[in-house]
Amino acid sequence: MLKYIDSTLRKFRSCFSREASFHWFVIIILGLMVRSDHLGATTSVMRALSLPARCYEKCNHFFRSDAWSLEFIRLAWVQVVRHVAPLIRYNGKVVLVGDGVKQSKEARRMPAVKKLH
């Protein structure tokens, strides 16, 4: 699994003009993958990876850095997804597969629902 994650994240290296920014990108992505709380991107990544407090400003600076562009990362992401999970076509149309499972609501009272039962 680690080799797969490493090879996937390496495909984003060309999106960054600085090596340090790419390293912070990898740290933040891994932190987002393993975090258990959703209190804030930087805070939850720092907590999930047990990074020292002195790294907080550096991690926070990544989001304001000029060393990368969201558009380039988005384009790289599209290329990675196309490579890993190509679209299946049947008679020229894209096939999407879903399980069709629907969960019923069990509660008697729900917010924004006037009358359920």
C-alpha positions in Angstrom: 0.0 0.0 0.0 2.8 2.4 0.8 4.5 1.8 -2.5 1.2 2.5 -4.3 0.6 5.8 -2.3 4.2 6.8 -3.0 4.0 6.2 -6.7 0.7 8.0 -6.9 1.9 11.0 -5.0 5.2 11.2 -7.0 3.0 12.0 -10.1 2.3 15.4 -8.6 5.9 16.4 -8.3 5.8 18.4 -11.5 3.1 20.6 -10.0 5.5 22.2 -7.5 8.4 24.6 -8.3 10.1 23.9 -4.9 11.0 20.6 -3.4 10.0 21.7 0.1 6.5 22.5 -1.1 6.1 19.1 -2.6 7.3 17.5 0.7 4.6 19.5 2.5 2.0 18.4 0.0 2.9 14.8 0.7 2.8 15.4 4.4 -0.6 17.1 4.2 -2.2 14.5 2.0 -1.0 11.7 4.3 -2.2 13.7 7.3 -5.6 14.1 5.6 -5.8 10.4 5.0 -5.1 9.3 8.6 -6.7 12.1 10.6 -9.6 11.3 12.9 -11.0 14.8 13.5 -12.2 17.5 11.2 -11.4 20.6 13.3 -9.2 22.3 10.7 -6.8 21.1 7.9 -3.6 22.2 9.5 -4.6 21.4 13.1 -5.9 17.9 12.3 -2.9 17.1 10.1 -0.5 18.2 12.9 -2.4 16.1 15.4 -2.8 13.0 13.2 1.0 12.9 12.4 2.2 14.0 15.8 4.2 16.9 14.2 5.9 19.3 16.6 4.3 22.7 17.2 7.2 24.5 15.5 6.0 22.9 12.2 2.5 24.6 12.4 3.5 27.8 10.7 5.4 26.0 7.9 2.4 23.7 7.3 0.0 26.6 7.3 2.3 28.6 4.9 1.9 25.8 2.4 -1.7 26.8 1.7 -0.6 30.4 0.8 2.5 29.4 -1.1 3.2 30.6 -4.7 5.2 27.4 -5.4 2.1 25.5 -6.6 -1.1 26.1 -8.5 -4.4 24.5 -7.7 -5.2 24.2 -11.4 -2.0 22.2 -12.1 -2.8 19.9 -9.2 -6.3 19.5 -10.4 -5.1 18.6 -13.9 -2.6 16.1 -12.5 -5.3 14.6 -10.4 -7.5 14.1 -13.5 -4.6 12.4 -15.2 -4.0 10.1 -12.2 -7.6 9.1 -12.1 -7.8 8.5 -15.8 -4.7 6.2 -15.5 -5.8 4.3 -12.4 -9.6 4.1 -13.1 -10.2 4.5 -16.9 -13.8 5.0 -18.0 -15.6 2.0 -19.4 -17.6 2.6 -22.5 -20.3 0.5 -24.1 -21.7 1.5 -27.5 -19.9 4.9 -27.1 -21.5 5.7 -23.7 -19.9 5.8 -20.3 -21.0 3.0 -18.0 -21.3 3.9 -14.3 -21.8 1.1 -11.8 -23.6 1.6 -8.5 -25.0 -0.7 -5.9 -28.5 0.9 -5.7 -28.7 0.4 -1.9 -30.9 3.0 -0.2 -31.0 3.4 3.6 -34.3 4.2 5.1 -34.7 6.8 7.8 -35.6 5.3 11.2 -36.2 8.5 13.2 -39.6 9.8 14.1 -38.5 13.4 14.2 -35.9 14.8 11.8 -34.8 18.4 11.3 -36.3 20.1 8.3 -39.0 17.4 7.9 -42.5 18.6 8.7 -44.3 15.3 9.1 -42.5 11.9 8.6 -45.2 9.5 9.9 
